[in-house]
């Protein structure tokens, strides 16, 4: 009898431990097991095929479309719709940057997640799939072309941003799209209107979305030894049209304007997710992933929130959107915090410096990196031939007209931007959850300890 009782007790405890260790209990009772995310377009199709999900989704869209959004969302029917949709594939869906239906995907994502937040949060979860790839090969390519570690005299004579532009011209797709945005962004509309900024932004987005990063990153993040090179780097996006304006708007106003557009809002959220300074990592980047940060930064170019280098300093890398915190009132502290995510961001600065130096992240504990605030160590690599280098003199490096403009027969103005504009022609981070937690749902349970697992065997031994 004692043996039978002991066996029953052992069986009961074994089943209990199995349930505690199961994925469903680790995820909480509201999740019926872990679901791999699908893109939001596909998730919307799955929801439309299920009557309860589709009806609740329509209800939520009506709630979000109400004049007083917060009052509508406080409605019991709206809350019920949210609770149902959190159990659907729509809640976990994500988008891929550059996918065929990217805008539609992002619209579906925000239609769900805007209902889960109370007003505008300072940081929002990225709607894009986490970037798990690294840039090792491209970093090595950048190192070869930058000539890091070569003879200082030869290296100082090289203009790596000029070399990057020449490399772009050797690729038909890169040359075509670069020539297109240079032409559009330099086309003067009237004496009072320098260019069509909307078309310029669109052409820039096409360039950075459709040209491989091995070309675009080298132009945008090239390392510089002198002011001529740094000015070329600053002029990569033709700031007189795509970046600068007559007056600088308030940064919080610019952020609010960006968040009215699903695409701009998504790129800004992605930047914060992948470039927000993390002091728990060796590089100050989330998950030590430079690729994710650089890709997110490049993804914002071509929107109202477009960032750029603030000056022509060859080594002092400071980037910012075109805005200031003047007139912030009682929101000045929040505005300064937002602006510092660009101007004083060690993750972004380290990522740009590492790419320019051709030094990818090595997170192996056997070879720890230097502190994140220091410049990454560079390795010796061959320098480029002299015939691909640029002069160190600012005067001789400035070209009077762009070849791309001349080839198309366009009128060239005498602005500094045009004279510099180049003669040669997607953390591993899982976004934070905003899921409404039910009162009876506690934190995820940890894996049972070894002592608890061994307990049934001790009982069985005692019974015998």
C-alpha positions in Angstrom: 0.0 0.0 0.0 2.8 2.4 0.9 4.5 1.6 -2.4 1.3 2.3 -4.3 0.8 5.6 -2.5 4.4 6.7 -3.2 4.0 5.8 -6.9 0.8 7.9 -7.1 2.5 10.9 -5.4 5.5 10.6 -7.7 3.2 10.6 -10.8 1.3 13.6 -9.5 4.4 15.7 -8.8 6.0 14.7 -12.1 3.0 16.0 -14.1 2.9 19.2 -12.0 6.6 19.9 -12.8 6.0 19.2 -16.5 3.2 21.8 -16.5 5.3 24.3 -14.7 8.1 23.9 -17.3 5.8 24.0 -20.3 6.0 27.0 -22.7 2.4 28.0 -22.1 3.0 28.5 -18.4 6.3 30.4 -19.0 4.4 32.7 -21.3 1.5 33.3 -18.9 -2.0 31.9 -18.9 -3.3 34.5 -21.4 -1.0 33.2 -24.3 -2.0 29.6 -25.2 1.5 28.8 -26.1 4.1 30.8 -28.0 3.3 31.9 -31.5 6.0 32.8 -34.0 5.2 36.3 -35.5 3.9 36.6 -39.0 3.8 39.7 -41.2 0.8 41.9 -40.5 -0.7 41.5 -44.0 -0.8 37.7 -43.5 -2.1 38.1 -40.0 -4.9 40.3 -41.3 -5.9 37.6 -43.8 -6.0 35.0 -41.0 -8.1 37.3 -38.9 -10.5 38.0 -41.7 -11.1 34.3 -42.1 -12.3 34.0 -38.5 -15.7 35.7 -37.8 -15.0 36.7 -34.1 -11.6 38.2 -34.9 -12.8 40.1 -38.0 -15.8 41.6 -36.2 -13.6 42.7 -33.2 -11.1 44.2 -35.6 -13.8 46.3 -37.3 -14.9 47.4 -33.9 -11.4 48.5 -32.8 -10.9 50.5 -36.1 -14.1 52.3 -35.4 -12.9 53.1 -31.8 -9.6 54.5 -33.1 -11.4 56.6 -35.7 -13.5 58.3 -33.1 -13.1 62.1 -32.6 -12.3 61.6 -28.9 -10.0 58.6 -29.2 -9.3 58.1 -25.5 -13.0 58.2 -24.6 -13.7 55.7 -27.3 -11.0 53.4 -26.1 -12.3 53.5 -22.6 -15.6 52.1 -23.9 -16.3 48.6 -22.7 -16.9 47.3 -26.2 -13.6 48.7 -27.4 -11.8 47.1 -24.5 -13.4 43.8 -25.3 -12.3 44.0 -28.9 -8.7 44.7 -27.7 -8.7 41.7 -25.4 -9.9 39.4 -28.2 -7.4 40.7 -30.7 -4.5 40.2 -28.3 -5.1 36.5 -28.7 -5.0 36.7 -32.5 -2.0 36.7 -34.8 -2.5 40.4 -35.3 -1.1 41.3 -31.9 2.3 39.5 -32.5 2.6 40.5 -36.2 5.6 42.4 -37.5 6.8 43.9 -40.9 9.8 43.5 -43.0 11.5 46.7 -44.2 11.2 47.0 -48.0 8.6 44.3 -48.3 6.1 44.6 -51.2 3.2 45.8 -49.1 5.2 47.6 -46.4 2.9 50.6 -45.9 -0.2 48.3 -45.7 1.6 46.1 -43.2 2.5 49.1 -41.0 -1.0 50.5 -41.2 -2.3 47.2 -39.8 0.4 47.1 -37.1 -0.4 50.6 -35.8 -4.2 50.0 -36.0 -3.6 47.4 -33.2 -0.8 48.9 -31.2 -2.1 52.5 -31.0 -5.0 51.1 -29.1 -2.7 49.5 -26.6 -0.9 52.7 -25.6 -2.1 55.6 -23.5 -1.4 58.6 -25.6 2.1 59.1 -27.2 4.8 57.2 -25.4 8.4 58.5 -25.4 9.7 55.3 -26.9 7.5 53.0 -29.1 8.2 49.4 -29.9 9.5 48.8 -33.5 7.0 47.3 -35.9 9.9 45.7 -37.9 11.3 42.2 -37.4 14.5 42.2 -35.3 17.7 42.4 -37.2 19.7 39.3 -36.5 22.3 39.5 -39.2 25.8 41.1 -38.8 27.9 43.2 -41.2 31.1 41.3 -40.8 31.8 41.1 -44.6 30.9 44.7 -45.2 33.0 45.9 -42.3 36.0 44.0 -43.7 35.3 45.6 -47.1 35.2 49.1 -45.5 38.5 48.3 -43.8 40.2 47.4 -47.1 38.9 50.6 -48.8 39.6 52.9 -45.9 43.2 51.9 -45.8 43.3 51.8 -42.0 46.6 51.0 -40.5 48.5 51.9 -43.7 51.3 54.5 -44.1 50.0 57.6 -42.3 51.1 59.8 -45.2 49.2 57.7 -47.7 46.2 57.3 -45.5 46.0 61.1 -44.8 45.8 61.8 -48.5 42.9 59.5 -49.1 39.3 60.7 -49.3 37.3 57.6 -48.4 34.0 59.3 -49.1 35.2 60.1 -52.6 36.3 56.5 -53.0 32.9 55.3 -51.9 31.2 57.5 -54.5 33.5 56.1 -57.2 32.6 52.5 -56.0 28.9 53.4 -56.4 29.5 54.5 -60.0 30.8 51.0 -60.8 27.4 49.5 -59.9 24.7 50.3 -62.5 21.8 50.3 -59.9 23.7 52.5 -57.4 24.8 54.9 -60.1 21.3 55.2 -61.6 19.5 55.9 -58.3 22.3 58.2 -57.0 22.2 60.2 -60.2 18.4 60.4 -59.9 18.3 61.9 -56.4 21.2 64.3 -57.1 19.3 65.6 -60.1 16.0 65.9 -58.3 17.3 67.4 -55.1 19.3 70.0 -57.0 16.5 71.0 -59.4 15.5 74.6 -58.5 11.8 75.3 -58.8 11.7 79.0 -58.4 13.9 81.8 -57.0 12.1 81.4 -53.7 11.9 77.6 -53.7 15.2 75.8 -54.0 13.8 72.3 -54.8 10.9 70.0 -54.5 11.6 68.6 -51.0 8.9 65.9 -51.2 10.3 64.5 -54.5 13.8 64.7 -53.1 12.9 62.7 -50.0 11.2 60.1 -52.2 14.3 59.7 -54.4 16.5 59.4 -51.3 14.3 56.7 -49.8 14.5 54.8 -53.1 18.3 55.0 -53.0 18.7 53.7 -49.5 16.0 51.1 -49.8 17.0 49.6 -53.1 20.8 49.9 -53.2 22.8 47.3 -51.2 24.2 48.6 -48.0 27.8 47.8 -49.1 27.5 50.9 -51.3 25.2 53.2 -49.3 26.9 52.6 -45.9 30.3 53.4 -47.4 29.0 56.8 -48.6 27.1 57.6 -45.4 29.5 56.3 -42.8 33.0 56.7 -44.5 35.9 57.6 -42.2 37.6 60.9 -42.7 41.0 62.5 -41.9 40.3 66.0 -43.1 37.5 68.6 -43.6 37.2 68.0 -47.3 36.2 64.4 -46.8 33.9 65.2 -43.9 32.1 67.9 -45.9 31.6 65.3 -48.7 30.1 62.9 -46.1 27.8 65.7 -44.8 26.7 66.4 -48.4 25.8 62.8 -49.2 22.1 63.5 -48.8 22.3 67.0 -50.3 21.2 68.8 -47.1 20.2 72.1 -48.7 17.1 70.3 -50.0 16.6 67.1 -48.0 17.6 68.4 -44.6 18.0 72.1 -44.0 15.1 74.6 -43.9 14.7 78.3 -43.3 14.0 77.8 -39.6 14.5 74.9 -37.2 11.2 73.5 -35.8 10.9 72.4 -32.2 12.1 68.7 -32.0 8.9 67.6 -30.2 6.8 69.2 -32.9 8.9 67.4 -35.5 8.4 64.1 -33.7 4.6 64.7 -33.5 4.5 65.5 -37.2 6.5 62.3 -38.0 4.1 60.2 -35.9 1.2 61.3 -38.1 2.8 59.2 -40.9 2.9 55.4 -40.5 6.1 55.0 -42.4 8.0 57.9 -40.6 6.6 56.7 -37.2 7.9 53.2 -37.9 11.4 54.3 -38.9 11.7 56.5 -35.8 10.5 53.7 -33.5 12.9 51.3 -35.2 15.8 53.8 -34.6 15.0 54.0 -30.9 14.7 50.3 -30.6 18.1 49.6 -32.3 20.2 52.7 -31.4 19.0 53.6 -27.9 22.1 53.7 -25.7 22.5 50.5 -23.7 25.0 50.6 -20.8 24.8 46.8 -20.3 26.7 46.0 -23.5 30.3 46.4 -24.6 29.4 48.7 -27.5 26.6 50.7 -25.9 24.3 49.2 -28.6 21.4 46.8 -27.8 22.6 43.3 -28.3 25.9 44.7 -29.6 24.4 44.9 -33.0 25.9 47.6 -35.1 24.1 46.4 -38.2 20.7 47.1 -36.6 21.6 50.6 -35.5 23.2 51.7 -38.8 20.2 50.2 -40.8 17.7 52.1 -38.6 19.6 55.3 -39.0 19.7 55.0 -42.8 16.0 54.1 -42.7 15.1 57.6 -41.4 16.7 59.4 -44.3 14.0 60.8 -46.7 11.5 61.7 -44.0 10.8 64.9 -42.0 12.9 63.3 -39.3 15.9 63.0 -41.6 19.2 63.1 -39.6 22.5 64.3 -40.8 26.0 65.4 -39.7 25.8 68.8 -38.1 29.2 70.0 -39.3 32.3 69.1 -41.3 34.4 67.9 -38.4 36.4 64.8 -39.6 36.5 63.1 -36.3 33.9 64.7 -34.0 30.8 62.7 -35.2 27.6 64.6 -34.2 24.4 63.9 -36.0 20.9 65.4 -35.5 17.6 65.9 -37.2 17.0 69.5 -38.3 15.4 70.8 -35.1 16.1 72.5 -31.7 14.4 72.7 -28.3 13.7 76.4 -28.3 10.2 77.2 -27.3 9.7 73.9 -25.5 8.2 75.4 -22.3 7.6 72.9 -19.6 8.5 70.1 -22.1 12.1 71.2 -22.5 13.5 68.3 -20.5 11.7 65.8 -22.7 12.8 67.6 -25.8 16.4 67.6 -24.7 16.3 63.9 -24.0 14.9 63.3 -27.4 17.6 65.4 -29.1 20.4 63.7 -27.1 19.3 60.3 -28.6 21.0 61.7 -31.7 23.6 64.2 -30.7 25.0 62.3 -27.6 24.3 58.7 -28.5 27.4 56.5 -27.8 25.8 53.5 -29.6 25.3 55.4 -32.9 28.7 57.1 -32.6 30.5 53.8 -32.0 28.6 52.1 -34.8 29.6 54.8 -37.3 33.2 54.9 -36.2 33.4 51.1 -36.2 32.1 50.9 -39.8 34.4 53.7 -41.0 37.4 51.9 -39.4 36.3 48.5 -40.7 36.0 47.0 -37.2 32.9 44.8 -36.7 31.7 43.8 -33.2 33.4 40.9 -31.5 31.5 39.9 -28.4 33.7 37.0 -27.5 34.6 37.3 -23.8 38.2 36.1 -24.6 38.8 39.3 -26.6 36.8 42.1 -25.0 36.4 45.4 -26.9 37.7 48.7 -25.6 35.2 50.7 -23.6 32.3 51.9 -25.7 33.3 55.6 -25.5 36.7 54.9 -27.1 37.4 54.6 -30.7 37.6 50.9 -31.8 41.0 49.4 -32.4 42.0 49.3 -36.1 43.9 46.5 -37.9 46.5 47.0 -40.5 45.2 46.6 -44.1 46.4 47.7 -47.5 45.7 51.2 -48.6 44.1 52.2 -51.9 46.2 53.1 -54.9 47.1 56.8 -55.1 45.0 57.2 -58.2 41.8 56.6 -56.2 42.7 59.1 -53.4 41.6 62.7 -53.1 43.6 65.8 -52.2 43.7 66.8 -48.6 43.3 70.4 -49.6 39.7 71.7 -49.2 40.1 74.0 -52.1 41.2 71.4 -54.6 38.6 68.9 -53.4 35.6 71.1 -54.2 34.3 70.6 -57.7 32.4 73.4 -59.4 29.6 71.3 -60.9 28.2 67.8 -60.7 28.9 65.5 -63.6 25.4 64.0 -63.1 23.9 67.4 -63.6 26.1 68.2 -66.6 25.2 64.9 -68.3 21.5 65.7 -68.1 21.9 69.2 -69.4 20.5 70.8 -66.2 21.4 74.3 -65.2 23.9 74.3 -62.4 23.8 76.9 -59.6 26.8 78.1 -57.7 25.8 76.9 -54.3 28.3 75.3 -52.1 26.1 72.2 -51.8 26.1 71.7 -55.6 29.9 72.3 -55.9 30.5 69.6 -53.4 28.0 67.1 -54.8 30.2 64.6 -56.4 31.7 64.6 -59.8 31.8 60.8 -60.1 29.0 59.5 -60.8 17.0 45.6 -41.8 19.0 43.0 -32.0 18.2 40.8 -31.4 15.6 42.9 -29.9 12.2 41.8 -29.2 10.1 44.9 -28.8 8.6 45.6 -25.4 5.1 44.3 -24.9 2.2 46.6 -24.2 -0.2 43.7 -23.6 -2.9 44.3 -21.1 -2.2 41.8 -18.3 -5.2 40.2 -16.7 -5.5 40.5 -12.9 -4.8 36.8 -12.4 -1.8 36.6 -14.6 1.5 36.9 -12.8 5.1 37.0 -13.9 6.5 34.2 -15.9 7.5 31.2 -13.8 11.1 30.2 -13.7 12.3 26.7 -14.5 11.9 24.4 -11.5 15.0 24.0 -9.4 17.0 20.8 -9.3 16.1 20.3 -5.7 12.4 20.4 -6.5 12.9 18.0 -9.4 14.7 15.5 -7.1 12.0 15.6 -4.4 9.8 12.8 -5.9 12.8 10.4 -6.0 13.5 11.0 -2.3 9.9 10.2 -1.4 10.0 7.1 -3.4 13.2 6.0 -1.7 11.7 6.7 1.7 8.6 4.7 0.9 10.6 1.7 -0.2 
